[in-house]
Amino acid sequence: MADRTGAPLVEMRDVSVSFGGIKAVDHVTVDLYPGEVVGLLGHNGAGKSTLIKCLSGAYRMDSGEILIDGEKVEINNPRDARRYNIETIYQTLALADNLDAASNLFLGRELVSPTGLVDDAQMEAETRKIMGRLNPNFRKFQDPVKALSGGQRQSVAIARAVYFNARILIMDEPTAALGPQETQMVAELIEQLKAQGIGIFLIEHDIHNVMKLCDRASVMKNGQLVGTVNVKEVTDEDILGMIILGKHPHH
Amino acid sequence: MAEANASGAGAGRRNIFKTLEFDTRLLGMVGAFILVCIVFNVLTDGRFLTPRNIFNLTIQTVSVAIMATGMVFVIVTRNIDLSVGSLLATCSAMMAITQTQLLPGLGLDYGNPVIAPAAIVVGLVTGGLIGAFQGWIVGYLAVPAFIVSLGGLLVWRNVAWYLTSGQTIGPLDDSFQTLGGIGGTLGVTGSWIFGVLATVVACAAIAQARKARINHEFPVKPLWAEGLLMALTAVAILGFVAILNAYEVPSRVLRRAFEARGETMPEGFTAGYGIPYSVLLLIAVAVVMTVVALRTRLGRYIFATGGNPEAAELSGINTRLLTVKVFAIMGVLCALAGMVASARLSFHSNDIGTLDELRVIAAAVIGGTALAGGIGTIYGAILGALIMQSLQSGMAMVGVDAPFQNIVVGVVLVLAVLIDILYRKRTGDA
């Protein structure tokens, strides 16, 4: 169980984002402690992806603030997010299909040799190391990632997020495209990362995964926060009620 | 690679190529090029593959080939540049005006050694700035590259016209003219030295890459494959040098050169041309652009952006600034191409570079650059330019009527892309 006594790792306070008059995110506050998994739940279009993209730097919020370790920070682009050790695994994976695994893993953060040229051999070696840990069956280091299976592509995206010492990890439906075995692999990885004190925001539709993987769940509906609950203290029925009806459980 | 070895000797030929890790697409292009050469050689009773014609082919290809390397970057990032022919004309006009009017006006006499370099710098700056400006409109103002460069095609063609009042400007500076082709070559000895140096560097690069892989304990090709690769490289480079050296300077030209120095030509004296400076420039551009494409962050970002712009942006790549850089590079290369083209003519003419945009785009596309973005090679584009030029001069030598020449080139362009699409479908390399 995560220790929630100190300052939260991340706090998103009173965040609002609107697109052309439509409030995609409406005064939402969520937080995340080290070693904790917080599920972000809601229907498609509830605003969870938009909210989380403010943290990963893909969108800018209109109002509200983000605090990391209790200090207010400015995140204007993905580079800022990376500077605060925020890593994101996007639902689309955000891989450049024409490049190989190593180029994708280090995209935007290439290792360079003293001459200033990119050091492909070193990057491939590092990629082999981390893939050996995450997905030991992975062999296709020379092929562009479009030649990989869904699970293999997913493991490249995960490797990219994990490699750079993430403190805050955002996972947008990481198991949506995976088979049961690969889903199990992701579940084990999440346990591992929790144990290392990494905080994880998990966007997830599958209620069983939520009950299994998350410590807390924040539910959104129509851009607003319905509420945040401790998963241990509620049933899956309660959470479904929050998602579908926007009703807070009364226990 | 280890896997290739393990797969057995069953399917002989394919496996050799696999072991060598040759790009099959490159092989296809080289094959097509050789076929074109042989067919024309037969049709012209052996006049096509003479040192003289090969020499001419290479210098005719340089201008388009230089621009085609830049067009690869432009197309890989999912853009297009229709303005390159016009931009070439504006750069050429700027360089011509600088060396024949501006600098002499400042008191620098004809033949002053400062004139050529100064004119070239003016041209490069012009090309770079205009390219960057167009890239800024594409990247930051989000106007489609097709429109920006279509506008540019009209604007820069007519800026060149306005600058020169439509007049031909020349003759250009003597040392400037040496960059055009036949007017400036390395000579036989210099060419051999260059050829040997290039071979050594290429083999060292192959050996270095192998060493790096061994250091990281990656699978490597068998030693014989590396050896064969080095041997082929050496044959290609030295063979090319030998052919260019075999093209002999006509004796009347030699005699005039001796007379100009106040000497008399010894009886039986001969000299070969060797590698033209313009071809050296193309080689330098090709090497630099290949290194940029494969071994720099800039190149990595260009290909990543072409493969998946959203992913590139989420990885923190500034794709807008990247667009500016890509178009600026294209502009600088247009200036270099304009330098070679005007130097070859020995003057700037109002129609210089007309329709070059189509030749450049065709060269890049025939060379395997995918208009969908993300895929393309520098050597492919240069080969594409060479194939186009061979077709055109071959047909001219055979005596094909001008309209049919263009019809054939057009059909070849479409066919080349069709074959590429079919090939990629079959290999699943879409």
Boltz contact constraints between the chains, C-beta under 6 A:
constraints:
  - contact:
      token1: [A, 58]
      token2: [B, 314]
      max_distance: 6.0
  - contact:
      token1: [A, 78]
      token2: [B, 314]
      max_distance: 6.0
  - contact:
      token1: [A, 78]
      token2: [B, 316]
      max_distance: 6.0
  - contact:
      token1: [A, 79]
      token2: [B, 316]
      max_distance: 6.0
  - contact:
      token1: [A, 82]
      token2: [B, 316]
      max_distance: 6.0
  - contact:
      token1: [A, 94]
      token2: [B, 311]
      max_distance: 6.0
  - contact:
      token1: [A, 94]
      token2: [B, 314]
      max_distance: 6.0
  - contact:
      token1: [A, 95]
      token2: [B, 311]
      max_distance: 6.0
  - contact:
      token1: [A, 96]
      token2: [B, 304]
      max_distance: 6.0
  - contact:
      token1: [A, 96]
      token2: [B, 307]
      max_distance: 6.0
  - contact:
      token1: [A, 96]
      token2: [B, 308]
      max_distance: 6.0
  - contact:
      token1: [A, 96]
      token2: [B, 311]
      max_distance: 6.0
  - contact:
      token1: [A, 97]
      token2: [B, 307]
      max_distance: 6.0
  - contact:
      token1: [A, 98]
      token2: [B, 307]
      max_distance: 6.0
  - contact:
      token1: [A, 98]
      token2: [B, 374]
      max_distance: 6.0
  - contact:
      token1: [A, 98]
      token2: [B, 375]
      max_distance: 6.0
  - contact:
      token1: [A, 99]
      token2: [B, 304]
      max_distance: 6.0
  - contact:
      token1: [A, 107]
      token2: [B, 304]
      max_distance: 6.0
  - contact:
      token1: [A, 107]
      token2: [B, 315]
      max_distance: 6.0
  - contact:
      token1: [A, 108]
      token2: [B, 315]
      max_distance: 6.0
  - contact:
      token1: [A, 108]
      token2: [B, 316]
      max_distance: 6.0
  - contact:
      token1: [A, 108]
      token2: [B, 317]
      max_distance: 6.0
  - contact:
      token1: [A, 110]
      token2: [B, 297]
      max_distance: 6.0
  - contact:
      token1: [A, 117]
      token2: [B, 295]
      max_distance: 6.0
  - contact:
      token1: [A, 118]
      token2: [B, 295]
      max_distance: 6.0
  - contact:
      token1: [A, 121]
      token2: [B, 212]
      max_distance: 6.0
  - contact:
      token1: [A, 121]
      token2: [B, 216]
      max_distance: 6.0
  - contact:
      token1: [A, 125]
      token2: [B, 216]
      max_distance: 6.0
